[in-house]
Amino acid sequence: MDDAAPATPSEVFALAGARIYVAGHRGMVGSACARRLAALGAEVLTSDRATVDLRRQAEVEAFMARTKPDAVVVAAAKVGGILANDTLPAEFLYDNLMIEANLVEAAHRAGVNRMLFLGSSCIYPREAANPIGEDALLTGPLESTNEWYAIAKIAGIKLCQAYRKQHGRDYIAAMPCNLYGPGDYFHPELSHVIPALLQRFHAAAREGAEVVTCWGTGRPRREFMHVDDVADACAFLLRHYSGEGHLNIGTGSDITIAELANGIARVTGFAGRIDWDTSRPDGTMLKRMDVARINAMGWRARIGLREGLEGTYRWFLDQREVRH
């Protein structure tokens, strides 16, 4: 935070000593949130799928009634890139609806008064004016390539608002921009753009390939934030924010997918040519979050993209060594 940033607002929830259930702790966002909350003195509670299937109401309610956390962070979700969303629409809608509905209702039944629900920037209309402000929600049609996931996440926001309105629960929601970092899902076809490109350029560099082909035109602009930044923002909001409206979390800046690909090529050591398969979809052409509200509260992202990509690539290499 620079010297010109506003003063931090008063604390509404103390993290030190609080028992906080992080749903989805094995995922990229959940694991980062668990690390950050533990570093700030919270006792982090977790569950794995073998003991609690978050899609099953009875299992979630039994876990919540047994553990009775002071707060819940909903970082659990079925996630993926354009191909995954297009291929598995029923799973993206059903799984995410069940996960969030079960967690919100179970937390309420167990008397948990504090919750942070995490969504995604894809909740906003396809043609929303950039930078996209929180007030753009539900003002137009969604992007068709990820509408199933988006609809589920919009429902999660409304669940938090409904339980606040009807039951007085202090449930809040935050919408991060595109995220990347340690713990990301690396799959050759179903992952998000950064892990997909890191994996592809890594293989090309090691094989001495002359060309890497990427999807689309390379012209869409995207905002990318390191997962450790979003975890820090989540801790900040848990401590300081209590309001009905959801808040954007982002860096406030964006780059083209072509610029991203060139950056990843440098990080992985690929020296060949990048071709663009324009028969493949681009998705939304422009998507940058308006982060004025959270910035005005005193929080800003800190990790630059080059630094973040280098750290993520080191993590990726370390994981490959562990597996092999």
Beta strands, then each sheet from edge to edge (+ up, - down):
strand 1: 19-23
strand 2: 43-45
strand 3: 71-74
strand 4: 114-118
strand 5: 170-176
strand 6: 178-180
strand 7: 211-215
strand 8: 221-222
strand 9: 224-226
strand 10: 247-249
strand 11: 255-256
strand 12: 273-277
strand 13: 286-287
sheet 1: 2+ 1+ 3+ 4+ 5+ 10+
sheet 2: 6+ 9+
sheet 3: 7+ 12+
sheet 4: 11+ 8- 13-
end
